[in-house]
Amino acid sequence: MYCSLWRAVLPLGGLALDHFSLLEQRWIPVRLTSGEVVSLGLLDVFRRQSDIAALACSRPPTMVGVIRLLLAIVHRALSCSSGRWTVRDRFNWHRDGLPADAIVLYLEKWRSRFNLFDPDFPFMQVAVLSQAEETRDKVKPWTQIDLASASGNTPIVFDHACDLMPTTITPADAVNLLLEYQSFVPGGLVKVFRSSDKAGPLANTAAVIPVGPMLWQTLCLNLHAPAVDRAIDDLPCWERLALTTKDLAAAPTLATGPNDRYTHVSRSVLLLREPDGLVRWLRFGAGVALDEDVQAPDPMAAYRKGALGLVRLTFTGGRALWRDLPALLPAVGAEGGKAPSVLEYAATLRAEAPMGNPYQPVWVAGLASDQAKLLRWRLEQIILPEKLLLSEADVRDFLDFVQVADALYGALRSVAVRLIGNAMPKGEPRERQAVARQRFDVGQYAAGFFSTVERSLPRVLRLLQEGFVDEARTTWGNTLRQTGQHMWNVLQKNQGFTPNALREQARQAPYFFSAIRRQLRDFAPVSPGVDQQGRVHE
């Protein structure tokens, strides 16, 4: 069994100023089972796993970055101690706890590589920046690696930081920023070692993470399988040779596997510590360019069906996440998208033996960007019924639910745009329709429609898990019908009561409610209180 070795060398006479060990120093915020939020080092995270319910990171990208680091550590520690493991082994760890002794032994072996300021192997950084001609005499403020701060010519609202007079941050904060930055940094100009650089592995991605009741169970649910070919190991950054300027200027390469992706050095960074121990400046340049492999995407990335094929799931404007839920379901196949591998890992674990709770919480977290412009980050939780992870038939049923909601909204939008355009007093028909589409799309119709429908989603998912498919279809159909009626009411109020508007409303009402009946004919009968046109009466 292959496993790289490294002899840790500890500084004599205590901890030097240039020493910040991620193993002991408190930098990972966690929520204990008591509800208390504390910060721990890596060793205590695994030694006290029975006390830790979850991470307590306040920023979604940070939470994702820390989980990816923990997964790489667990995978390599178990690979070095056990070689290969089975789904049954993973189930036992999920039930009883991870083998902490093996993980602690692994971390102790690589202790020096987890020093944030080590002169030769600073954690997830590039030591050669201190000697390279392109970077040795140039520094940037620490805000360069903070996705929420202004830096260079990318100012952010309410952040008035100045690059020439940056504040300082603690090394603990710097570690968290470094982890999220290396995963989510967008591609763009760098002009050091290369004119531009590739994006990080999760740039503009909504990362998917199945969650367990305890942090160790979350790691078991997301843990990827051991490598099949031991001759080519998938190594994290701390087990690799120190990067050179030649490596940083090289052409993009494919990731060797999840461990490489989870700890990828997307940008070369070297933190500089002030005399008081804080961080104000850093050196910066292009990193190891990562090429994408369509056959081996990031394990946390989901792909939904687009007009030209599968597109990576991201947080697009105000689009409701549940509309892309089929992309998260392993059994759906290419028809609805491509599920992230981590959910497939969770599904195989649940298929191994009952877990008691038939529902799987899932976090979807990430950062949306437009080229190099960062737009928003979000964290959402979805409670998935176990059946949707394991049963293809139930997934097909739910796929119909999402498709009919999208189809109904599209049909109602067409009628609404025609109403708005025809009610305009002036303009050519084509110009009026273009303006009408713009007015409709910038309004709150889409957000209002899908957020209203979403209120019945938990009940529908519960009915599907319990096997009441017909009742779920009826509930969903009635919700869509009532939501369509509400859209019509809002549309009427927004158009006003001019003669032209009233005349056009009377003309388009039959088409509007005919679209509701046509789209929902397979979902629910006309309920009491609904007339033959499909309008709801109190």
Steps between C-alpha positions, in 0.01 A plus 500: 500500500641836391500789744734799485699574815623825645698552817357784706757738650375702795660832596709485815420701806126529440306656215685758292333812369487350153311197630124460476411132509157414362514189717490677838407863436127573526374603157204275404169631639276210607167462676510249785211272592440730798431787257820683590709637211877468543809491280721191484817380330506200267611253766215592735245488217568127467578425864175665613285381210228370732454856635476682166165533326602716204725773370404852605657701216310824434588508128372225267821485289708461816281214622542320168877555500542361853290191426708431187818523706363259763391254230848498345658439842263215586541337159880508507519391865279197435683423175833495685370294795244267342568502128158419359166505677146393417161665526441288812814649658373846420162414651672382820694828517176691446344311789791479745737783405807545282825323602646803676831333592584435134410857402703653784798281409478617140483867602798460733700348217432805282514751785750740339287526185213639710697803617357814344837681503748218439790642294513201264148355494247761620154343509322527162744772392804537275832570674685583176312833480746640754789449253338517156595812307136567410377509863784544751477882500124526459231464764123523499257555788339195659168609344633352175379157623183623669205443269292754693751787505599771258835448332673660203240632255213285634339721766205359695214707643552601865864383493726804490827321570814648347765274348775732624380493863346155566388391843631179658337161558590206720668190357182305585298732277764475229472119490124515451533762225768295328284186493195673353706701253687203353167322435284786373736748333369593152723490196649820362806719465791435734806632308747316723656184348210502250284776353183328621410200710236230516219509754497301822324161504174645639494838327143607428370174645233406752683230695288212634571343840284227661488567873486264799396564862868524600801640316669158480183358341500782246854403405400133466209589272731702270806274514619386157614147430866394532710527186485198270848547356752530784782575254358848437382642832261789523705716736400817687721804469696436823623160375636643175837650417543873550373696199749677275457796264508249216197324650316833530565592137412155363197416284177393672485140621220267612445430868625162620183453705287647780789554743677711238182699434420547869844651575592645161733801496298702250707813571849526641486685831759566769374658822737746670485520879539832680718540814183481712407165345217630282472501120488820296676418171554204269676409178280386215514343154351243267448153643486148362254534212223242521345365182147361511428134425139436397547136597615586854329818624535634851325261745295787647385646166155431353400548138154594378358461153551809283412597145841386369566213741585468867603819684650526846252588771556846645299764682343683205338826605188433704434157345349266758736212569226235511441553126839331447438230758496218238868580435576390857336157476737213410226282344374758250781466245573741218129575446492746788872562549801338661499453875810586705711201597470581871126428487575170331737422788223586747249287307726194505550545873124519558442197279744296711280500813214701656604821675180561693417838345358458145590858408838631386582867568710658225683830502543687174754778548722707280587819324357633173717712275489661158849451359717667769213690661369338817121532523363311801548207731226285642441203727179301474385179663275244333358196679496219244289187553712187490282365220613778269860390555437128448189446286502588130119470478449759776754728336308482171181601683669797658658600169146539365419734791786736417441487126130585527578799724751635246264428209209674671706809580624516140145476362367765738794727425420490126140609560603766752756651263240514224255673736757760611613569144150532352391731783772753415355811333778556244773324303546235236374151602849348500646784705214486747548126552874548561429768760229282653740205541752727667239644739374157590845352560626785717188479714440260786283257308754215482615540861140525620382199300775256596532613863125450545514154344797412721284524813338167419829329405576354847152342517532359148842350577365347819207344310740354243717350775192342663377358169196724444586593141141582389444728796833670432399564138164642607662725760755626248238557231271697732795711617595583142140585409462735796838659431400561137180670618705719732728598212195607300375712789838675530515548124157668500596740778828592333327578167257741660143577397526700180252400228780358287638294791157365599421411141827311460451319831161374385655387173794311656326348806367193308849427363656541846266259676497262205877472544449405865248229412714365217824479698337347808266252334706205625556633850178587677129512432320830526450547873192643673514877483655502152284587201526345156737773386740394776449808717496453876210645697512555872 
